[in-house]
C-alpha cells in the first residue's frame, strides 16, 4: 500500500525526530520511519509531500486461515 500526504504549510525537509514527552506534534514521521517498508519526500515551492509504503502480508500467512 502506498500513501502520500501533502503539507501545504511547509517546504522544509522532513526527518524523523524525538519529540518531547509533552509536545503536541513531532511524532508522525518517527512512526512512519518505524512502520513503513520505505518512505521519502518531494519538496515543492510552499509545500512538501511525504510518501510511504506499507508492506502487506503474503496470502496464507496469519489471519483466519
C-alpha positions in Angstrom: 0.0 0.0 0.0 1.4 3.4 -1.0 0.2 6.5 0.9 1.1 10.2 0.2 0.4 13.2 2.3 1.0 16.8 1.3 1.8 19.6 3.8 0.9 22.9 2.2 2.2 24.9 5.1 5.9 23.9 4.9 8.6 23.4 2.4 11.1 22.1 5.0 13.0 18.8 4.5 11.2 16.3 6.8 13.2 14.0 9.1 12.3 11.6 12.0 12.9 13.3 15.4 12.4 12.5 19.0 9.5 14.7 20.3 9.4 16.0 23.8 7.1 14.0 26.1 4.5 16.8 26.3 4.9 18.0 22.7 1.7 18.3 20.6 3.5 17.4 17.4 6.7 15.8 16.0 5.9 12.1 16.2 4.4 11.4 12.7 7.5 10.8 10.7 9.1 8.8 13.5 6.0 6.5 13.3 6.3 6.3 9.5 10.0 5.5 9.8 9.2 2.7 12.2 6.2 1.2 10.4 6.8 1.7 6.7 8.8 -0.6 4.4 10.2 2.6 2.8 9.4 6.3 2.6 10.5 9.5 1.0 9.5 13.1 0.2 9.1 15.5 -2.6 9.6 19.2 -1.8 8.0 21.9 -4.0 7.5 25.6 -3.5 5.4 26.2 -0.4 4.7 22.5 0.3 6.3 19.1 0.9 4.8 15.7 0.1 5.8 12.7 2.1 5.0 9.2 0.8 5.4 5.9 2.5 4.9 2.3 1.5 3.4 -0.3 3.9 4.3 -3.9 3.4 1.3 -6.2 3.0 1.3 -9.7 4.4 1.7 -12.6 1.9 -1.5 -14.5 1.3 -1.9 -17.6 3.5 0.2 -16.1 6.4 -1.7 -15.4 9.6 -5.4 -14.3 9.6 -8.3 -16.6 9.7 -6.5 -19.3 7.6 
